[in-house]
Amino acid sequence: MTTRRRLDPAERRDQLLDVGARLFAAKPYDEVLMEDIAESAGISRALLYRYFPNKRDLFAAIYRQAADRLLAATHLDPSGPVAEQLAAGLDAHIDYFVAHRNTVLAANRVLAGDPVIQAVITDELAVLRQRLLDTTALKDGPGDLVSAALMSWLVFVRALCVDWLTHQTFSRTELREMCVGALLGALEPVMDLGPLLAGRRGADAGAGHETRAGG
């Protein structure tokens, strides 16, 4: 067992979140045991359970922290074309999904019906929707329609990314372009797509240079 050291409660909780995050990223959810987390952290199981009564609670705290960090790391450039901003934001999320495949699959498949995990996902999607409305030309469209389309699109993107992570039967480029195209297709009947499509030709030209599935 790792040598124990005394930490204050906030430091100990942060340590447990870090240790848990590494283990959940490295293994499928069902293979991560609370005793393994305690051993890696150099504490007793009894102490671990004082901070997190069960594995679901620990995972939920880890996933909430990961969602907050991903949102903080996802920046949109208000001066750029919307299509480019969407592609950049998607790349940031896909990067995270690839690096934390087991964690993402646990939240969206193993714990798909868990209300706490789903609340984390719902909150993240709501922040992303508002950020897109606040910082892109999408705010110039019909408000209620665009807002509803964005939330539906974000749910679609998450589902498609999870399917891609699970099976990887198409390329990362195809994943990103399908996601961007889905939103543009949904908005085309209700707003002018001219500002959204600016700069998209260059992205399409570079798409063929990426490798398949995970490239």
C-alpha atoms as one frame of an Amber mdcrd trajectory, in Angstrom:
protein
   0.000   0.000   0.000   1.122   3.571  -0.729   2.653   5.348   2.286  -0.033
   7.311   4.096   0.261  11.018   4.750  -2.020  13.340   6.640  -4.120  15.732
   4.546  -6.822  18.178   5.477 -10.334  17.212   4.317 -10.295  19.399   1.181
  -6.887  18.074   0.119  -7.957  14.494   0.804 -11.119  14.887  -1.250  -9.143
  16.357  -4.143  -6.669  13.484  -3.903  -9.453  10.905  -4.016 -11.007  12.597
  -7.039  -7.649  12.557  -8.838  -6.965   8.919  -7.984 -10.489   7.895  -8.907
 -10.353   9.815 -12.182  -7.186   7.964 -13.205  -8.661   4.555 -12.398 -12.009
   5.225 -14.070 -10.168   6.439 -17.176  -7.958   3.350 -17.218 -10.636   0.681
 -16.666 -14.308   0.070 -17.432 -16.605   1.191 -14.623 -17.439  -2.316 -13.384
 -13.751  -3.164 -12.997 -12.949  -0.235 -10.710 -13.232  -1.264  -7.052 -13.429
   1.043  -4.072 -10.674  -0.932  -2.355  -8.397  -0.283  -5.331  -9.041   3.447
  -5.038  -8.355   3.370  -1.304  -5.125   1.443  -1.811  -3.944   3.785  -4.575
  -4.683   6.766  -2.336  -2.878   5.184   0.620  -5.910   5.230   2.934  -8.289
   2.731   4.479 -11.582   1.824   2.854 -13.343   3.180   5.939 -11.819   6.618
   5.346 -12.709   6.521   1.648 -16.327   5.747   2.528 -16.411   8.750   4.851
 -15.888  10.962   1.797 -17.871   8.948  -0.740 -20.492   6.453   0.513 -20.332
   4.390  -2.688 -18.690   4.127  -6.079 -21.508   5.949  -7.874 -21.122   8.981
  -5.631 -17.372   9.079  -6.247 -17.846   8.725  -9.996 -20.507  11.453 -10.026
 -18.136  13.869  -8.271 -15.368  12.992 -10.716 -17.663  13.463 -13.697 -18.931
  16.804 -12.406 -15.347  18.001 -12.002 -14.444  16.741 -15.488 -17.444  18.523
 -17.028 -16.470  21.785 -15.312 -12.878  21.481 -16.522 -13.950  20.676 -20.069
 -16.265  23.683 -20.147 -13.463  25.888 -18.827 -11.118  24.609 -21.526 -13.617
  25.062 -24.379 -13.332  28.579 -25.748 -15.275  30.069 -28.648 -13.827  32.895
 -30.729 -16.657  35.376 -31.342 -14.796  36.828 -34.322 -14.618  33.539 -36.248
 -17.222  31.942 -38.536 -19.748  29.836 -36.662 -18.865  26.676 -38.595 -15.220
  27.030 -37.544 -16.213  27.627 -33.933 -18.406  24.538 -33.957 -15.613  22.421
 -35.435 -13.108  23.699 -32.854 -15.490  23.037 -29.983 -16.219  19.559 -31.285
 -12.508  18.816 -31.579 -11.984  19.798 -27.930 -14.784  17.504 -26.800 -13.711
  14.627 -29.013 -10.162  14.970 -27.653 -11.536  14.628 -24.141 -13.787  11.717
 -25.068 -10.876   9.834 -26.630  -8.557  10.489 -23.666 -11.243   9.424 -21.162
 -13.071   6.779 -23.163 -13.967   4.526 -20.217 -15.218   7.464 -18.142 -17.415
   8.761 -20.960 -18.844   5.321 -21.704 -19.545   4.743 -18.011 -21.529   7.988
 -17.760 -23.431   7.519 -21.018 -23.962   3.757 -21.066 -23.390   2.014 -17.725
 -24.969   4.846 -15.714 -27.234   6.180 -18.448 -30.320   5.961 -16.221 -28.721
   7.452 -13.129 -30.397  10.794 -12.272 -27.273  12.312 -10.693 -25.062  11.545
 -13.697 -27.741  12.713 -16.096 -28.072  15.977 -14.161 -24.350  16.594 -14.718
 -24.770  15.964 -18.452 -27.896  18.140 -18.669 -26.167  21.019 -16.886 -23.171
  20.761 -19.222 -25.387  20.824 -22.307 -27.291  23.832 -20.989 -24.049  25.772
 -20.494 -22.849  24.837 -23.981 -26.154  25.934 -25.526 -26.053  29.302 -23.778
 -22.409  29.806 -24.699 -23.182  29.183 -28.370 -26.092  31.606 -28.226 -24.031
  34.284 -26.479 -20.860  34.172 -28.573 -21.839  33.244 -32.132 -24.021  34.528
 -34.953 -26.634  31.994 -33.866 -27.998  34.677 -31.533 -29.221  36.526 -34.634
 -31.634  33.742 -35.549 -35.176  33.193 -34.218 -34.465  32.729 -30.514 -36.788
  29.924 -29.427 -36.240  27.869 -32.570 -32.460  28.180 -32.450 -32.349  27.430
 -28.733 -34.446  24.283 -29.148 -32.410  23.189 -32.167 -29.158  23.669 -30.264
 -30.238  21.533 -27.308 -31.493  18.775 -29.602 -28.245  18.985 -31.565 -26.082
  18.749 -28.442 -27.945  15.608 -27.372 -27.450  14.179 -30.877 -23.731  15.013
 -30.816 -23.222  13.289 -27.475 -25.083  10.173 -28.628 -23.128  10.035 -31.900
 -19.791  10.515 -30.112 -20.607   7.703 -27.679 -21.506   5.420 -30.589 -18.236
   6.362 -32.313 -16.235   5.650 -29.162 -17.923   2.278 -28.813 -17.606   1.029
 -32.391 -15.290   3.409 -34.313 -16.710   2.316 -37.665 -16.175   5.756 -39.226
 -13.452   8.380 -39.002 -13.071  11.219 -36.565 -13.303  13.659 -39.473 -16.602
  12.104 -40.559 -17.837  12.337 -36.976 -17.046  16.050 -36.742 -18.412  16.901
 -40.178 -21.606  14.937 -39.573 -22.153  16.834 -36.329 -21.581  20.262 -37.897
 -23.740  19.338 -40.887 -26.579  18.184 -38.637 -26.862  21.587 -36.977 -26.599
  23.484 -40.244 -29.290  21.270 -41.736 -31.595  21.877 -38.786 -31.154  25.660
 -38.950 -31.324  26.098 -42.725 -35.139  26.390 -42.872 -35.288  29.114 -40.215
 -32.282  31.424 -40.681 -29.686  32.699 -43.122 -26.725  30.309 -43.061 -24.347
  32.635 -44.914 -22.373  33.709 -41.807 -22.375  30.135 -40.500 -20.949  28.664
 -43.689 -18.085  31.163 -44.026 -14.735  29.431 -43.775 -16.217  25.968 -44.166
 -14.635  25.289 -47.553 -11.150  25.197 -46.026 -12.280  22.731 -43.374 -13.803
  20.490 -46.029 -10.613  20.574 -48.082  -8.498  19.437 -45.128 -10.888  16.722
 -44.064  -9.456  14.107 -46.398  -6.009  14.325 -44.808  -7.056  12.833 -41.464
  -6.804   9.132 -40.764  -9.772   6.941 -40.087 -11.284   6.054 -36.691  -9.433
   8.020 -34.086  -7.064   9.794 -36.476
